[in-house]
């Protein structure tokens, strides 16, 4: 009885640790393949909205984006 409970507990613990490392590796791979937004993307978005962005505006947008990441 006690041995069964211990085996279940160890199985859950090992599964959680393996799941953490597998998901971490997957997210690192995903972020490398699809990087977060950068200055060029912000410039392109602003140009699509009909605005010619200055570097100051781009820097402000980058700072506000970093704030939420």
Number of C-alpha atoms within 10 A of each C-alpha: 5 6 8 9 10 11 11 11 12 12 11 12 12 12 11 12 10 12 12 12 11 11 11 12 11 12 12 11 12 11 10 10 9 9 9 11 11 12 13 10 12 17 19 14 13 16 12 10 9 9 11 12 14 10 11 9 14 18 13 11 16 15 11 11 13 11 8 6 6
